[in-house]
């Protein structure tokens, strides 16, 4: 019987060492969701423009800049995002309900091979309350975010089936695929302080620095990575996809926690302006390993043997 327990346990342990919030959170905004619909409309190019409650997530220094309202508030704004690359959602929509021509599928596979993988991301966010009062800001929110990658051979299997591009059965190496899912809640408080700084002869110059202190609580984590799956022309399907996840049976709703510090600076002179924000300059967030388990994720199908195991879970310290 196919029992790769030793290999799986070692791989899962290595995965556990890499499990962290930063691995799956959008690098553009780190942990804090954006409460601003305008930011989404501008493609999240908003760090220099954010004012009021929006500055908490984007750049706290903007709370000390001209145009910042004396008071602003947002209640329960919702936000959803999704994207694919290099084959985009627009590419797929073009053939919605139709068969994708062979030539186009070949083109897509070539793009994925050149890129190294097909990547996907999605997210859902709710901000329960975001407000600003003068140079102070506050936000409390929850975010669910996912990322996923599939390698070129896995993409070929999806686009052409097990016969591949040639129409003849061939060996496919499915390694390189992975996914990450994380759900967190955060509470953040921001403050900005204007400073006297003039750069050159430009009129009406303003400069401010700011900081956001945030507490982050982790609710849900799932992180999986393919470790050498293959489909051969024999035919034989061998899948090894271990997953680190929060233990739902013993779930407490708080599977990790920590503090984070964002800092920012903003400058404006005449019709020119600049904004700089560093997210997670300090980050202490860690998952509680006692609340994480390893799920096996094994499949073997040959002409003579069949074996599946997606149910077995073990604690991270399993030898």
Protein Blocks (a to p, Z undefined) as FASTA:
>chain_A
ZZfklmmmmmmmmmmmmgcfklmgcfklombccfbfklmmnoopaklmpgcjllmmmomm
lmmgghiafbdcdehiacddddddfbdfklmmmmgoiacdfklmmmmmmmmmmnopacdd
ddddddfbacdehjbccdddddddddddddfklmmmmmnojnomnopacdddfehiacdd
dddddddddddddddddehjbehiaddddddddddddfbdcddddehiacdfkbccdddd
ddddddfklpghiabdcddddddddddehjbccddddehkbacbdcdfklgccdfkpadd
dfkbccddfkbccdfklZZ
